[in-house]
């Protein structure tokens, strides 16, 4: 059986109703059959009594004058046939059919009360009655048996006429009950479907509790249990983020101090060339560690950002992009990259200025680092249809299609021959999600390189 709650509830409703209808239909059919038999039996005995009343003595012999009313009483539109037989106890036939079957096998039965029975006469099922009348003459007693039978077409029609409407009403009751149950379940399960949609549509890192408004009392314990699980998960995530942030903070000071000491050591004139190379390598490693620490701090800040708190500043993304491009101009010049910016007037969004600056900086810096010497990187910002669109495109080697779904994972790097921490796009994604924006990867100009498109809701000017 299917695990659908709606189907299972319908089965619980349908099976008892079907059993009830079956039992009541059988009972009502028996009652209708009994009523039809009673009506037909009364007609049969009335006809037999009418015929019995016409049996008389004539010149010492019994005679019967068959009254037409005894047959006309059975008139019906169903084409029934009526049979009768009047005979004496010695088997002599006075009127009717000679082969009419007897209820008791003969006329000698002393019973004078009507006896009804079912029989087959000339290949047809008939309902018949046997009535015995005692005739007296000069102290002698003669028994006359009157048999009247009628085919069962009108009786069966009466059964159907009485029973079928009731059966149809009961079937209609089942259909109506199932329809109302389906409609009722559809309406009553809407709050549960809303909870399902709330869970399915929320961001993986959105750990807000589920709403229980208008939820049925029976379902609230389930949602409460889910909310408790979400609360424990949120506490665990917050603890993990706090640990990363604290660890990064603790690392920044000794790493900065170590960098200063290495720089001082490299400036000593009496240092040996081999030691100078070692110190230079250590200085580069220290700078990488400082960069990684700063990235981890920024990632932790972006992951813990709340839109209700972020959407407090009106930030002009065009001006922000200009500042970021100016800061990265030296890096682009060092790598012989043509770095440009395309602006189409002010484009304001509601958000956190430092995080949005980190977003633009990470995208532009990634494009510069992964583009070959002599390449082009363009940062563009425009406002259209109530949205602000930021695009960063390059003509570098691009990102393979199979790797595009993973480039936003922390520490994942599509290319290993370029310096980097693997956290840039992960930070970008967290900042975009914190600002309720959308990010999309596509091919660069002329099918070369990568175009990253970030869309935000525009703020009022």
C-alpha positions, 0 to 999 in steps of 0.5 A, a space after each residue: 500500500 502506498 505511503 501517502 497519508 491522503 491515500 491511507 486516510 481515504 482507505 480508512 474511510 472507504 473500506 468501512 463505508 464499502 462494508 456498510 453499503 454492502 451489508 445494508 444493500 444486501 439487507 435492503 435487497 432481502 427486504 425488497 424481495 420480501 415485499 415483492 413476494 408479499 404483494 405477489 402472494 396476496 394477488 395469487 391468493 386473491 385470484 385463487 379465492 376468486 376461482 374457488 368461489 366459482 366452484 359449484 355443484 351442478 346436477 351432482 357434479 362439480 363445475 367451475 366457471 372461470 371468472 375473467 377478473 381472476 386473471 385480470 388482477 395480474 395485469 402488468 407491463 412486464 409481459 407476465 404469464 398466468 397459469 391456473 389449474 382446478 382439479 379434484 382429489 382423484 386427479 380429474 381436471 376441472 379447468 386449467 393446465 393438467 401439468 401444473 405442479 402441486 405443492 404437496 404432490 396431490 389433492 389429498 392434503 387436508 390443509 385448507 390454508 393457502 400454500 405458496 411455493 416456487 416451481 418451474 412450468 413449461 421452462 419458466 420460473 413461476 410463483 404459485 399458490 395452492 388452495 384447497 376447498 372442501 365441497 359438501 353434497 348429500 353428506 359427501 365431502 370432496 376436496 378441490 385444489 385450486 392452483 394459480 401461478 404467475 411468472 416472476 418478471 413483475 416481481 423482479 421488476 418490483 424488487 429492482 424498483 424498490 432496491 436500486 434507488 437505495 443502492 444508488 443513493 448509498 453509492 452516491 453517499 460514498 462518492 460524496 464522502 470520498 470527494 469531501 474527504 479529498 477536499 478536506 484533506 487538501 485544505 487541512 494539509 496546506 499548513 503542512 505543505 507550507 512547512 515543507 515549502 519553508 524547509 525546501 526553499 530556505 538556504 542551507 545555512 538559514 537556521 531560523 526556526 520553522 513557523 507554526 502559525 495555523 498548524 494543527 495541534 497534532 503536527 506541532 510536536 513534529 515542528 517543535 522537534 525540528 526547531 529544537 534540532 535546528 537550534 542545536 545545529 545553529 549552536 554548533 555552527 555558531 560555535 564552529 564559526 566563533 572558533 574559526 574567527 577566534 583562531 584567525 584573530 589569534 593567528 594574525 598577531 604572531 603572523 604579523 610579528 613574524 613577518 616584521 621579524 623576517 623583513 628585518 632579518 632580510 635587511 641585514 647586510 651581513 647575511 649569507 646569500 643562502 640564508 637570504 633565500 631561505 628568509 625570502 621563502 619564509 617571508 612569502 610563506 608568512 604572507 600566504 598565511 596572513 592572507 589565508 587568515 584574513 580570508 578565513 576571518 572574512 568567510 566567518 564574517 560573511 557566513 554569520 551575517 544577517 540581512 536584517 542587520 546588513 540592509 542598513 547602509 545605502 551603498 553605491 556599487 558603481 563607486 565601490 567598483 571604481 575604488 576596488 579597481 584603483 586598488 587592484 590596478 598595481 596588481 593588474 599592471 604587474 601581471 600586464 592585465 588590461 583592467 577596466 571598469 564600465 559604469 552606467 551611473 549610480 547603482 545603489 543597493 542596501 547592504 554592508 559596505 565592507 562585505 560588498 567591497 570584499 565581494 568585488 575585490 575577490 571577483 576582480 582579484 580572482 580574474 586577474 590571477 587566473 588570466 594570462 599575461 596580456 589578457 583583459 578583465 572588465 568590471 561592469 555595474 549597471 541598474 536595470 528593471 529595479 535590479 543592480 547587476 555586477 559583472 566581472 568578465 575575463 578572457 582567461 582559460 575559463 572554468 571547465 563546465 564540470 567544475 563550475 558547480 564546485 568552485 564555490 566550495 571552500 578550498 576548492 581550486 580549479 587550477 593549481 598552477 596559480 597562487 591562491 587560498 581557494 576561499 575567494 569564491 566561497 566568500 563571494 557566495 556567502 556575501 551574495 547569499 547574506 545580501 539575498 542576491 543571486 550569482 551565476 557563472 557563464 562563458 566570457 567574451 567570444 566564448 573565452 574566459 569566465 563571466 561572473 554575474 551578481 544581481 542585487 535588488 536595487 535600493 531607492 536613490 
